[in-house]
Amino acid sequence: TITGNFASVIHGLNANHLTDRVIERSKRMILDTLGVGLLGTSTEVCHKVTQYSKIYSSDLSSTIWGHLDFRLPPLYAAFVNGVAVHSMDFDDTWHPATHPSGAVLPAVIALSEAFPQKKKISGLDLLLAFNVGIEVQGRLLRFSSEARNIPKRY
């Protein structure tokens, strides 16, 4: 099936598949997303989501960008940090219309922080996970009938 083939390709990827150009561009995308996300922590919507999320706790925790003293379970940290990125709407785009890094990077960072200290992932593994997330998101959008002709609909 298409899904099975796609899953096999994704599962077979490793850090050796990342070219120097992909690594360079990924680092730039990550830096851009972190900058936009840090700026987004000052928005009203981000403040509301942060306050709401304080009701959640867990033994595992991940950083809330811009808050040294506040951590959340990885799922909620990714959500709050993703809201921070998207609240500025200056993050990267891809066609069909999506903002891939704002959804992928907060999830990848939150999950990487949740790993036990002895199982921490390398920077190259983080770049691979980031790129796989971007690729999966983009391909799913391409497969979607909802994404077709977005520019013509607006």
N, CA, C and O atoms as a GROMACS GRO file, in nm:
protein
  616
    1THR      N    1   0.084  -0.119   0.000
    1THR     CA    2   0.000   0.000   0.000
    1THR      C    3   0.088   0.124   0.000
    1THR      O    4   0.207   0.117   0.030
    2ILE      N    5   0.028   0.235  -0.034
    2ILE     CA    6   0.102   0.362  -0.030
    2ILE      C    7   0.150   0.390   0.111
    2ILE      O    8   0.265   0.429   0.131
    3THR      N    9   0.062   0.371   0.209
    3THR     CA   10   0.098   0.398   0.348
    3THR      C   11   0.212   0.306   0.393
    3THR      O   12   0.305   0.351   0.459
    4GLY      N   13   0.203   0.179   0.358
    4GLY     CA   14   0.308   0.084   0.394
    4GLY      C   15   0.442   0.120   0.333
    4GLY      O   16   0.545   0.114   0.401
    5ASN      N   17   0.442   0.155   0.206
    5ASN     CA   18   0.566   0.196   0.140
    5ASN      C   19   0.624   0.323   0.202
    5ASN      O   20   0.744   0.332   0.224
    6PHE      N   21   0.538   0.418   0.230
    6PHE     CA   22   0.581   0.544   0.292
    6PHE      C   23   0.643   0.516   0.429
    6PHE      O   24   0.748   0.570   0.462
    7ALA      N   25   0.576   0.433   0.509
    7ALA     CA   26   0.626   0.398   0.642
    7ALA      C   27   0.761   0.326   0.633
    7ALA      O   28   0.848   0.350   0.716
    8SER      N   29   0.778   0.240   0.534
    8SER     CA   30   0.905   0.169   0.517
    8SER      C   31   1.019   0.266   0.485
    8SER      O   32   1.129   0.254   0.540
    9VAL      N   33   0.992   0.360   0.399
    9VAL     CA   34   1.095   0.459   0.364
    9VAL      C   35   1.133   0.540   0.488
    9VAL      O   36   1.251   0.557   0.516
   10ILE      N   37   1.033   0.589   0.560
   10ILE     CA   38   1.059   0.670   0.680
   10ILE      C   39   1.135   0.589   0.783
   10ILE      O   40   1.231   0.637   0.844
   11HIS      N   41   1.093   0.466   0.804
   11HIS     CA   42   1.158   0.380   0.903
   11HIS      C   43   1.303   0.351   0.867
   11HIS      O   44   1.386   0.331   0.956
   12GLY      N   45   1.333   0.348   0.739
   12GLY     CA   46   1.468   0.316   0.694
   12GLY      C   47   1.565   0.432   0.694
   12GLY      O   48   1.683   0.412   0.666
   13LEU      N   49   1.518   0.551   0.725
   13LEU     CA   50   1.608   0.667   0.724
   13LEU      C   51   1.699   0.667   0.845
   13LEU      O   52   1.662   0.623   0.954
   14ASN      N   53   1.820   0.717   0.824
   14ASN     CA   54   1.912   0.736   0.937
   14ASN      C   55   1.994   0.861   0.912
   14ASN      O   56   1.984   0.922   0.804
   15ALA      N   57   2.073   0.900   1.009
   15ALA     CA   58   2.147   1.026   1.001
   15ALA      C   59   2.242   1.032   0.881
   15ALA      O   60   2.276   1.141   0.836
   16ASN      N   61   2.285   0.917   0.830
   16ASN     CA   62   2.373   0.916   0.713
   16ASN      C   63   2.303   0.966   0.587
   16ASN      O   64   2.370   1.003   0.491
   17HIS      N   65   2.170   0.969   0.588
   17HIS     CA   66   2.096   1.018   0.473
   17HIS      C   67   2.091   1.172   0.467
   17HIS      O   68   2.050   1.228   0.366
   18LEU      N   69   2.133   1.237   0.574
   18LEU     CA   70   2.130   1.383   0.577
   18LEU      C   71   2.254   1.438   0.505
   18LEU      O   72   2.367   1.412   0.546
   19THR      N   73   2.231   1.512   0.398
   19THR     CA   74   2.343   1.574   0.326
   19THR      C   75   2.387   1.699   0.400
   19THR      O   76   2.316   1.749   0.488
   20ASP      N   77   2.504   1.750   0.366
   20ASP     CA   78   2.553   1.873   0.428
   20ASP      C   79   2.456   1.988   0.405
   20ASP      O   80   2.433   2.070   0.493
   21ARG      N   81   2.399   1.993   0.285
   21ARG     CA   82   2.304   2.102   0.254
   21ARG      C   83   2.177   2.090   0.339
   21ARG      O   84   2.127   2.191   0.388
   22VAL      N   85   2.126   1.968   0.356
   22VAL     CA   86   2.007   1.948   0.438
   22VAL      C   87   2.037   1.987   0.583
   22VAL      O   88   1.954   2.052   0.648
   23ILE      N   89   2.152   1.949   0.633
   23ILE     CA   90   2.190   1.984   0.771
   23ILE      C   91   2.197   2.136   0.786
   23ILE      O   92   2.146   2.191   0.883
   24GLU      N   93   2.261   2.201   0.691
   24GLU     CA   94   2.274   2.347   0.697
   24GLU      C   95   2.137   2.416   0.694
   24GLU      O   96   2.110   2.505   0.775
   25ARG      N   97   2.052   2.374   0.603
   25ARG     CA   98   1.919   2.436   0.592
   25ARG      C   99   1.834   2.404   0.715
   25ARG      O  100   1.757   2.489   0.761
   26SER      N  101   1.847   2.284   0.767
   26SER     CA  102   1.771   2.246   0.886
   26SER      C  103   1.810   2.330   1.005
   26SER      O  104   1.724   2.376   1.080
   27LYS      N  105   1.938   2.352   1.022
   27LYS     CA  106   1.985   2.436   1.132
   27LYS      C  107   1.929   2.576   1.120
   27LYS      O  108   1.890   2.638   1.219
   28ARG      N  109   1.926   2.628   0.997
   28ARG     CA  110   1.870   2.762   0.976
   28ARG      C  111   1.721   2.765   1.006
   28ARG      O  112   1.672   2.861   1.066
   29MET      N  113   1.649   2.661   0.965
   29MET     CA  114   1.505   2.653   0.994
   29MET      C  115   1.481   2.645   1.145
   29MET      O  116   1.390   2.708   1.197
   30ILE      N  117   1.563   2.566   1.213
   30ILE     CA  118   1.548   2.551   1.357
   30ILE      C  119   1.577   2.682   1.428
   30ILE      O  120   1.502   2.722   1.518
   31LEU      N  121   1.684   2.749   1.389
   31LEU     CA  122   1.718   2.878   1.450
   31LEU      C  123   1.606   2.980   1.428
   31LEU      O  124   1.570   3.054   1.519
   32ASP      N  125   1.554   2.984   1.307
   32ASP     CA  126   1.443   3.075   1.275
   32ASP      C  127   1.321   3.043   1.361
   32ASP      O  128   1.257   3.133   1.415
   33THR      N  129   1.288   2.915   1.373
   33THR     CA  130   1.170   2.874   1.450
   33THR      C  131   1.188   2.906   1.597
   33THR      O  132   1.093   2.951   1.662
   34LEU      N  133   1.306   2.882   1.651
   34LEU     CA  134   1.332   2.916   1.791
   34LEU      C  135   1.318   3.067   1.815
   34LEU      O  136   1.261   3.109   1.915
   35GLY      N  137   1.370   3.147   1.722
   35GLY     CA  138   1.360   3.292   1.735
   35GLY      C  139   1.216   3.339   1.732
   35GLY      O  140   1.174   3.420   1.815
   36VAL      N  141   1.139   3.288   1.637
   36VAL     CA  142   0.997   3.324   1.628
   36VAL      C  143   0.923   3.276   1.752
   36VAL      O  144   0.837   3.346   1.805
   37GLY      N  145   0.956   3.155   1.798
   37GLY     CA  146   0.891   3.100   1.916
   37GLY      C  147   0.920   3.180   2.041
   37GLY      O  148   0.831   3.204   2.122
   38LEU      N  149   1.044   3.222   2.058
   38LEU     CA  150   1.079   3.304   2.175
   38LEU      C  151   1.006   3.438   2.171
   38LEU      O  152   0.959   3.486   2.274
   39LEU      N  153   0.997   3.497   2.053
   39LEU     CA  154   0.920   3.621   2.040
   39LEU      C  155   0.772   3.594   2.070
   39LEU      O  156   0.705   3.677   2.132
   40GLY      N  157   0.723   3.480   2.026
   40GLY     CA  158   0.583   3.445   2.047
   40GLY      C  159   0.545   3.422   2.192
   40GLY      O  160   0.427   3.426   2.227
   41THR      N  161   0.644   3.397   2.278
   41THR     CA  162   0.612   3.376   2.419
   41THR      C  163   0.556   3.502   2.485
   41THR      O  164   0.500   3.496   2.594
   42SER      N  165   0.571   3.614   2.418
   42SER     CA  166   0.520   3.740   2.475
   42SER      C  167   0.377   3.772   2.430
   42SER      O  168   0.322   3.875   2.470
   43THR      N  169   0.318   3.686   2.348
   43THR     CA  170   0.183   3.714   2.297
   43THR      C  171   0.076   3.676   2.399
   43THR      O  172   0.098   3.592   2.487
   44GLU      N  173  -0.040   3.738   2.386
   44GLU     CA  174  -0.151   3.712   2.478
   44GLU      C  175  -0.198   3.567   2.468
   44GLU      O  176  -0.225   3.504   2.570
   45VAL      N  177  -0.207   3.514   2.348
   45VAL     CA  178  -0.254   3.377   2.332
   45VAL      C  179  -0.157   3.278   2.397
   45VAL      O  180  -0.200   3.179   2.456
   46CYS      N  181  -0.030   3.304   2.386
   46CYS     CA  182   0.069   3.216   2.448
   46CYS      C  183   0.058   3.223   2.600
   46CYS      O  184   0.069   3.121   2.668
   47HIS      N  185   0.036   3.342   2.654
   47HIS     CA  186   0.017   3.356   2.800
   47HIS      C  187  -0.104   3.276   2.846
   47HIS      O  188  -0.099   3.210   2.949
   48LYS      N  189  -0.212   3.283   2.771
   48LYS     CA  190  -0.334   3.208   2.808
   48LYS      C  191  -0.311   3.058   2.805
   48LYS      O  192  -0.351   2.987   2.898
   49VAL      N  193  -0.246   3.010   2.700
   49VAL     CA  194  -0.220   2.867   2.688
   49VAL      C  195  -0.124   2.821   2.798
   49VAL      O  196  -0.141   2.712   2.854
   50THR      N  197  -0.026   2.902   2.829
   50THR     CA  198   0.068   2.869   2.936
   50THR      C  199  -0.004   2.859   3.070
   50THR      O  200   0.017   2.763   3.145
   51GLN      N  201  -0.090   2.956   3.100
   51GLN     CA  202  -0.165   2.953   3.226
   51GLN      C  203  -0.256   2.831   3.233
   51GLN      O  204  -0.262   2.764   3.336
   52TYR      N  205  -0.325   2.802   3.126
   52TYR     CA  206  -0.414   2.687   3.122
   52TYR      C  207  -0.336   2.556   3.144
   52TYR      O  208  -0.382   2.468   3.216
   53SER      N  209  -0.219   2.546   3.083
   53SER     CA  210  -0.142   2.422   3.087
   53SER      C  211  -0.080   2.393   3.223
   53SER      O  212  -0.033   2.282   3.247
   54LYS      N  213  -0.080   2.490   3.313
   54LYS     CA  214  -0.021   2.470   3.446
   54LYS      C  215  -0.094   2.364   3.528
   54LYS      O  216  -0.042   2.320   3.630
   55ILE      N  217  -0.211   2.323   3.485
   55ILE     CA  218  -0.284   2.220   3.558
   55ILE      C  219  -0.227   2.080   3.534
   55ILE      O  220  -0.262   1.986   3.605
   56TYR      N  221  -0.138   2.066   3.435
   56TYR     CA  222  -0.084   1.935   3.399
   56TYR      C  223   0.053   1.914   3.464
   56TYR      O  224   0.135   2.006   3.469
   57SER      N  225   0.075   1.796   3.511
   57SER     CA  226   0.207   1.762   3.566
   57SER      C  227   0.238   1.617   3.533
   57SER      O  228   0.150   1.538   3.499
   58SER      N  229   0.365   1.584   3.545
   58SER     CA  230   0.410   1.450   3.512
   58SER      C  231   0.551   1.432   3.567
   58SER      O  232   0.619   1.529   3.597
   59ASP      N  233   0.593   1.306   3.579
   59ASP     CA  234   0.732   1.280   3.617
   59ASP      C  235   0.827   1.323   3.505
   59ASP      O  236   0.940   1.365   3.531
   60LEU      N  237   0.780   1.312   3.381
   60LEU     CA  238   0.857   1.359   3.267
   60LEU      C  239   0.824   1.505   3.243
   60LEU      O  240   0.708   1.545   3.253
   61SER      N  241   0.924   1.585   3.211
   61SER     CA  242   0.893   1.724   3.183
   61SER      C  243   0.987   1.780   3.077
   61SER      O  244   1.099   1.734   3.059
   62SER      N  245   0.937   1.881   3.009
   62SER     CA  246   1.011   1.947   2.903
   62SER      C  247   0.999   2.098   2.921
   62SER      O  248   0.908   2.147   2.987
   63THR      N  249   1.092   2.169   2.864
   63THR     CA  250   1.103   2.313   2.879
   63THR      C  251   0.992   2.389   2.807
   63THR      O  252   0.952   2.355   2.696
   64ILE      N  253   0.944   2.492   2.873
   64ILE     CA  254   0.858   2.590   2.809
   64ILE      C  255   0.949   2.706   2.772
   64ILE      O  256   1.010   2.769   2.859
   65TRP      N  257   0.958   2.734   2.645
   65TRP     CA  258   1.052   2.836   2.597
   65TRP      C  259   1.024   2.970   2.664
   65TRP      O  260   0.909   3.012   2.675
   66GLY      N  261   1.130   3.035   2.708
   66GLY     CA  262   1.117   3.166   2.770
   66GLY      C  263   1.082   3.160   2.918
   66GLY      O  264   1.065   3.265   2.980
   67HIS      N  265   1.069   3.041   2.976
   67HIS     CA  266   1.032   3.024   3.118
   67HIS      C  267   1.129   2.925   3.182
   67HIS      O  268   1.109   2.804   3.174
   68LEU      N  269   1.232   2.974   3.245
   68LEU     CA  270   1.332   2.887   3.306
   68LEU      C  271   1.277   2.804   3.421
   68LEU      O  272   1.328   2.696   3.449
   69ASP      N  273   1.175   2.855   3.488
   69ASP     CA  274   1.124   2.790   3.608
   69ASP      C  275   0.996   2.710   3.587
   69ASP      O  276   0.932   2.669   3.684
   70PHE      N  277   0.957   2.688   3.463
   70PHE     CA  278   0.830   2.623   3.434
   70PHE      C  279   0.849   2.515   3.330
   70PHE      O  280   0.897   2.541   3.219
   71ARG      N  281   0.811   2.392   3.366
   71ARG     CA  282   0.820   2.278   3.275
   71ARG      C  283   0.686   2.207   3.273
   71ARG      O  284   0.608   2.215   3.368
   72LEU      N  285   0.660   2.137   3.165
   72LEU     CA  286   0.534   2.062   3.148
   72LEU      C  287   0.563   1.924   3.093
   72LEU      O  288   0.672   1.898   3.042
   73PRO      N  289   0.464   1.833   3.103
   73PRO     CA  290   0.480   1.706   3.032
   73PRO      C  291   0.507   1.733   2.884
   73PRO      O  292   0.458   1.832   2.830
   74PRO      N  293   0.584   1.647   2.817
   74PRO     CA  294   0.624   1.673   2.678
   74PRO      C  295   0.510   1.712   2.584
   74PRO      O  296   0.526   1.803   2.503
   75LEU      N  297   0.396   1.645   2.594
   75LEU     CA  298   0.284   1.676   2.506
   75LEU      C  299   0.240   1.822   2.521
   75LEU      O  300   0.218   1.891   2.422
   76TYR      N  301   0.229   1.868   2.645
   76TYR     CA  302   0.182   2.005   2.670
   76TYR      C  303   0.292   2.108   2.645
   76TYR      O  304   0.263   2.220   2.604
   77ALA      N  305   0.417   2.070   2.670
   77ALA     CA  306   0.528   2.160   2.636
   77ALA      C  307   0.533   2.183   2.486
   77ALA      O  308   0.552   2.296   2.440
   78ALA      N  309   0.516   2.076   2.408
   78ALA     CA  310   0.515   2.090   2.262
   78ALA      C  311   0.399   2.177   2.218
   78ALA      O  312   0.413   2.259   2.128
   79PHE      N  313   0.284   2.161   2.282
   79PHE     CA  314   0.167   2.242   2.248
   79PHE      C  315   0.192   2.390   2.277
   79PHE      O  316   0.170   2.474   2.190
   80VAL      N  317   0.237   2.421   2.398
   80VAL     CA  318   0.260   2.561   2.436
   80VAL      C  319   0.366   2.623   2.346
   80VAL      O  320   0.348   2.735   2.298
   81ASN      N  321   0.476   2.553   2.323
   81ASN     CA  322   0.582   2.607   2.238
   81ASN      C  323   0.537   2.620   2.093
   81ASN      O  324   0.578   2.714   2.023
   82GLY      N  325   0.454   2.528   2.046
   82GLY     CA  326   0.398   2.540   1.911
   82GLY      C  327   0.306   2.660   1.898
   82GLY      O  328   0.308   2.728   1.796
   83VAL      N  329   0.227   2.685   2.001
   83VAL     CA  330   0.141   2.805   2.001
   83VAL      C  331   0.228   2.930   1.996
   83VAL      O  332   0.196   3.025   1.924
   84ALA      N  333   0.337   2.930   2.072
   84ALA     CA  334   0.427   3.047   2.070
   84ALA      C  335   0.480   3.073   1.929
   84ALA      O  336   0.482   3.188   1.884
   85VAL      N  337   0.521   2.968   1.860
   85VAL     CA  338   0.572   2.984   1.723
   85VAL      C  339   0.462   3.035   1.631
   85VAL      O  340   0.483   3.133   1.558
   86HIS      N  341   0.348   2.971   1.634
   86HIS     CA  342   0.240   3.008   1.541
   86HIS      C  343   0.175   3.141   1.575
   86HIS      O  344   0.115   3.203   1.487
   87SER      N  345   0.186   3.186   1.698
   87SER     CA  346   0.119   3.312   1.734
   87SER      C  347   0.182   3.431   1.663
   87SER      O  348   0.118   3.535   1.649
   88MET      N  349   0.304   3.418   1.618
   88MET     CA  350   0.370   3.526   1.544
   88MET      C  351   0.346   3.513   1.394
   88MET      O  352   0.349   3.613   1.322
   89ASP      N  353   0.322   3.392   1.347
   89ASP     CA  354   0.294   3.363   1.207
   89ASP      C  355   0.407   3.408   1.113
   89ASP      O  356   0.382   3.440   0.997
   90PHE      N  357   0.529   3.410   1.164
   90PHE     CA  358   0.645   3.441   1.080
   90PHE      C  359   0.729   3.317   1.055
   90PHE      O  360   0.837   3.326   0.996
   91ASP      N  361   0.681   3.202   1.099
   91ASP     CA  362   0.759   3.081   1.080
   91ASP      C  363   0.752   3.036   0.934
   91ASP      O  364   0.671   3.086   0.856
   92ASP      N  365   0.838   2.943   0.900
   92ASP     CA  366   0.853   2.902   0.760
   92ASP      C  367   0.724   2.843   0.703
   92ASP      O  368   0.636   2.798   0.776
   93THR      N  369   0.717   2.842   0.572
   93THR     CA  370   0.600   2.786   0.503
   93THR      C  371   0.646   2.689   0.395
   93THR      O  372   0.762   2.687   0.354
   94TRP      N  373   0.551   2.609   0.352
   94TRP     CA  374   0.577   2.511   0.247
   94TRP      C  375   0.449   2.502   0.165
   94TRP      O  376   0.340   2.527   0.217
   95HIS      N  377   0.460   2.468   0.038
   95HIS     CA  378   0.341   2.452  -0.045
   95HIS      C  379   0.314   2.305  -0.064
   95HIS      O  380   0.406   2.230  -0.095
   96PRO      N  381   0.191   2.259  -0.046
   96PRO     CA  382   0.073   2.336  -0.012
   96PRO      C  383   0.087   2.401   0.126
   96PRO      O  384   0.171   2.361   0.207
   97ALA      N  385   0.005   2.499   0.150
   97ALA     CA  386   0.020   2.587   0.265
   97ALA      C  387   0.027   2.512   0.398
   97ALA      O  388  -0.068   2.444   0.438
   98THR      N  389   0.138   2.527   0.463
   98THR     CA  390   0.160   2.474   0.597
   98THR      C  391   0.278   2.547   0.659
   98THR      O  392   0.359   2.607   0.587
   99HIS      N  393   0.289   2.541   0.788
   99HIS     CA  394   0.403   2.595   0.861
   99HIS      C  395   0.470   2.476   0.930
   99HIS      O  396   0.441   2.450   1.047
  100PRO      N  397   0.558   2.405   0.862
  100PRO     CA  398   0.606   2.277   0.913
  100PRO      C  399   0.689   2.285   1.041
  100PRO      O  400   0.667   2.206   1.133
  101SER      N  401   0.782   2.377   1.050
  101SER     CA  402   0.872   2.378   1.165
  101SER      C  403   0.801   2.410   1.295
  101SER      O  404   0.839   2.359   1.400
  102GLY      N  405   0.699   2.493   1.290
  102GLY     CA  406   0.626   2.530   1.411
  102GLY      C  407   0.551   2.414   1.474
  102GLY      O  408   0.524   2.416   1.594
  103ALA      N  409   0.519   2.314   1.395
  103ALA     CA  410   0.454   2.195   1.450
  103ALA      C  411   0.556   2.088   1.487
  103ALA      O  412   0.540   2.019   1.587
  104VAL      N  413   0.660   2.075   1.407
  104VAL     CA  414   0.756   1.966   1.425
  104VAL      C  415   0.860   1.996   1.533
  104VAL      O  416   0.883   1.912   1.620
  105LEU      N  417   0.922   2.113   1.529
  105LEU     CA  418   1.032   2.141   1.621
  105LEU      C  419   0.991   2.135   1.768
  105LEU      O  420   1.062   2.073   1.847
  106PRO      N  421   0.880   2.198   1.809
  106PRO     CA  422   0.843   2.188   1.951
  106PRO      C  423   0.822   2.042   1.997
  106PRO      O  424   0.857   2.007   2.109
  107ALA      N  425   0.766   1.959   1.910
  107ALA     CA  426   0.744   1.818   1.945
  107ALA      C  427   0.877   1.744   1.958
  107ALA      O  428   0.898   1.669   2.052
  108VAL      N  429   0.967   1.765   1.862
  108VAL     CA  430   1.096   1.696   1.863
  108VAL      C  431   1.178   1.737   1.986
  108VAL      O  432   1.237   1.652   2.052
  109ILE      N  433   1.180   1.866   2.016
  109ILE     CA  434   1.257   1.912   2.132
  109ILE      C  435   1.196   1.861   2.262
  109ILE      O  436   1.268   1.813   2.350
  110ALA      N  437   1.064   1.869   2.275
  110ALA     CA  438   0.999   1.822   2.397
  110ALA      C  439   1.025   1.674   2.419
  110ALA      O  440   1.054   1.632   2.531
  111LEU      N  441   1.014   1.595   2.314
  111LEU     CA  442   1.040   1.451   2.327
  111LEU      C  443   1.187   1.423   2.359
  111LEU      O  444   1.217   1.335   2.440
  112SER      N  445   1.277   1.497   2.296
  112SER     CA  446   1.419   1.472   2.321
  112SER      C  447   1.455   1.504   2.466
  112SER      O  448   1.540   1.438   2.524
  113GLU      N  449   1.392   1.606   2.523
  113GLU     CA  450   1.418   1.639   2.664
  113GLU      C  451   1.363   1.534   2.760
  113GLU      O  452   1.412   1.520   2.872
  114ALA      N  453   1.263   1.460   2.717
  114ALA     CA  454   1.198   1.362   2.803
  114ALA      C  455   1.276   1.231   2.813
  114ALA      O  456   1.249   1.149   2.901
  115PHE      N  457   1.373   1.210   2.723
  115PHE     CA  458   1.453   1.088   2.730
  115PHE      C  459   1.534   1.086   2.859
  115PHE      O  460   1.580   1.191   2.905
  116PRO      N  461   1.551   0.969   2.918
  116PRO     CA  462   1.637   0.960   3.036
  116PRO      C  463   1.780   1.005   3.002
  116PRO      O  464   1.823   0.992   2.887
  117GLN      N  465   1.851   1.056   3.098
  117GLN     CA  466   1.984   1.110   3.076
  117GLN      C  467   2.076   1.011   3.004
  117GLN      O  468   2.154   1.051   2.917
  118LYS      N  469   2.068   0.885   3.038
  118LYS     CA  470   2.157   0.786   2.975
  118LYS      C  471   2.117   0.750   2.833
  118LYS      O  472   2.192   0.681   2.764
  119LYS      N  473   2.000   0.795   2.788
  119LYS     CA  474   1.954   0.764   2.652
  119LYS      C  475   1.936   0.890   2.568
  119LYS      O  476   1.863   0.887   2.468
  120LYS      N  477   2.000   0.999   2.605
  120LYS     CA  478   1.985   1.124   2.530
  120LYS      C  479   2.024   1.104   2.385
  120LYS      O  480   2.116   1.030   2.353
  121ILE      N  481   1.952   1.173   2.297
  121ILE     CA  482   1.981   1.161   2.154
  121ILE      C  483   2.086   1.265   2.114
  121ILE      O  484   2.102   1.368   2.181
  122SER      N  485   2.155   1.238   2.006
  122SER     CA  486   2.258   1.330   1.957
  122SER      C  487   2.192   1.443   1.878
  122SER      O  488   2.075   1.436   1.842
  123GLY      N  489   2.270   1.546   1.853
  123GLY     CA  490   2.222   1.656   1.770
  123GLY      C  491   2.187   1.610   1.629
  123GLY      O  492   2.091   1.659   1.569
  124LEU      N  493   2.265   1.517   1.577
  124LEU     CA  494   2.239   1.464   1.443
  124LEU      C  495   2.108   1.385   1.442
  124LEU      O  496   2.031   1.392   1.345
  125ASP      N  497   2.082   1.309   1.549
  125ASP     CA  498   1.955   1.237   1.558
  125ASP      C  499   1.838   1.336   1.568
  125ASP      O  500   1.731   1.310   1.512
  126LEU      N  501   1.857   1.446   1.638
  126LEU     CA  502   1.752   1.547   1.647
  126LEU      C  503   1.726   1.607   1.509
  126LEU      O  504   1.611   1.628   1.471
  127LEU      N  505   1.832   1.634   1.433
  127LEU     CA  506   1.815   1.686   1.297
  127LEU      C  507   1.743   1.585   1.208
  127LEU      O  508   1.660   1.623   1.125
  128LEU      N  509   1.773   1.457   1.225
  128LEU     CA  510   1.704   1.354   1.148
  128LEU      C  511   1.556   1.352   1.183
  128LEU      O  512   1.471   1.351   1.094
  129ALA      N  513   1.524   1.352   1.312
  129ALA     CA  514   1.384   1.351   1.354
  129ALA      C  515   1.311   1.475   1.302
  129ALA      O  516   1.196   1.465   1.257
  130PHE      N  517   1.376   1.589   1.307
  130PHE     CA  518   1.318   1.714   1.256
  130PHE      C  519   1.286   1.700   1.107
  130PHE      O  520   1.177   1.734   1.062
  131ASN      N  521   1.382   1.650   1.030
  131ASN     CA  522   1.362   1.635   0.886
  131ASN      C  523   1.258   1.531   0.852
  131ASN      O  524   1.181   1.549   0.758
  132VAL      N  525   1.254   1.422   0.926
  132VAL     CA  526   1.151   1.321   0.903
  132VAL      C  527   1.014   1.383   0.931
  132VAL      O  528   0.920   1.360   0.855
  133GLY      N  529   1.001   1.460   1.039
  133GLY     CA  530   0.874   1.525   1.071
  133GLY      C  531   0.830   1.621   0.962
  133GLY      O  532   0.713   1.624   0.925
  134ILE      N  533   0.924   1.699   0.911
  134ILE     CA  534   0.893   1.793   0.802
  134ILE      C  535   0.847   1.716   0.678
  134ILE      O  536   0.748   1.751   0.615
  135GLU      N  537   0.920   1.611   0.645
  135GLU     CA  538   0.888   1.531   0.527
  135GLU      C  539   0.752   1.464   0.540
  135GLU      O  540   0.672   1.467   0.446
  136VAL      N  541   0.726   1.403   0.654
  136VAL     CA  542   0.597   1.337   0.676
  136VAL      C  543   0.484   1.437   0.664
  136VAL      O  544   0.384   1.412   0.597
  137GLN      N  545   0.500   1.551   0.730
  137GLN     CA  546   0.394   1.653   0.724
  137GLN      C  547   0.370   1.699   0.580
  137GLN      O  548   0.256   1.709   0.536
  138GLY      N  549   0.476   1.725   0.508
  138GLY     CA  550   0.462   1.771   0.370
  138GLY      C  551   0.398   1.668   0.279
  138GLY      O  552   0.313   1.701   0.196
  139ARG      N  553   0.440   1.545   0.293
  139ARG     CA  554   0.383   1.440   0.207
  139ARG      C  555   0.238   1.412   0.241
  139ARG      O  556   0.156   1.390   0.152
  140LEU      N  557   0.203   1.412   0.369
  140LEU     CA  558   0.063   1.393   0.406
  140LEU      C  559  -0.023   1.505   0.350
  140LEU      O  560  -0.136   1.482   0.306
  141LEU      N  561   0.030   1.625   0.350
  141LEU     CA  562  -0.044   1.737   0.292
  141LEU      C  563  -0.062   1.718   0.142
  141LEU      O  564  -0.168   1.746   0.087
  142ARG      N  565   0.043   1.671   0.077
  142ARG     CA  566   0.034   1.646  -0.068
  142ARG      C  567  -0.069   1.539  -0.099
  142ARG      O  568  -0.137   1.547  -0.202
  143PHE      N  569  -0.081   1.438  -0.014
  143PHE     CA  570  -0.179   1.330  -0.034
  143PHE      C  571  -0.321   1.376  -0.007
  143PHE      O  572  -0.416   1.314  -0.053
  144SER      N  573  -0.336   1.484   0.067
  144SER     CA  574  -0.468   1.528   0.114
  144SER      C  575  -0.545   1.600   0.005
  144SER      O  576  -0.492   1.688  -0.064
  145SER      N  577  -0.670   1.564  -0.011
  145SER     CA  578  -0.754   1.636  -0.106
  145SER      C  579  -0.790   1.773  -0.052
  145SER      O  580  -0.825   1.863  -0.130
  146GLU      N  581  -0.784   1.792   0.080
  146GLU     CA  582  -0.814   1.922   0.140
  146GLU      C  583  -0.708   2.026   0.105
  146GLU      O  584  -0.737   2.146   0.104
  147ALA      N  585  -0.587   1.982   0.076
  147ALA     CA  586  -0.478   2.075   0.048
  147ALA      C  587  -0.471   2.120  -0.097
  147ALA      O  588  -0.398   2.214  -0.129
  148ARG      N  589  -0.544   2.055  -0.183
  148ARG     CA  590  -0.535   2.088  -0.325
  148ARG      C  591  -0.592   2.228  -0.351
  148ARG      O  592  -0.697   2.266  -0.298
  149ASN      N  593  -0.522   2.302  -0.432
  149ASN     CA  594  -0.566   2.433  -0.478
  149ASN      C  595  -0.593   2.533  -0.366
  149ASN      O  596  -0.682   2.618  -0.379
  150ILE      N  597  -0.520   2.524  -0.257
  150ILE     CA  598  -0.539   2.619  -0.146
  150ILE      C  599  -0.526   2.764  -0.195
  150ILE      O  600  -0.609   2.847  -0.159
  151PRO      N  601  -0.422   2.798  -0.275
  151PRO     CA  602  -0.411   2.937  -0.318
  151PRO      C  603  -0.534   2.986  -0.396
  151PRO      O  604  -0.569   3.104  -0.387
  152LYS      N  605  -0.597   2.900  -0.471
  152LYS     CA  606  -0.715   2.940  -0.550
  152LYS      C  607  -0.837   2.961  -0.462
  152LYS      O  608  -0.930   3.032  -0.500
  153ARG      N  609  -0.837   2.899  -0.344
  153ARG     CA  610  -0.952   2.913  -0.254
  153ARG      C  611  -0.949   3.042  -0.174
  153ARG      O  612  -1.050   3.078  -0.112
  154TYR      N  613  -0.838   3.112  -0.173
  154TYR     CA  614  -0.828   3.234  -0.093
  154TYR      C  615  -0.813   3.355  -0.182
  154TYR      O  616  -0.803   3.467  -0.133
   0.00000   0.00000   0.00000
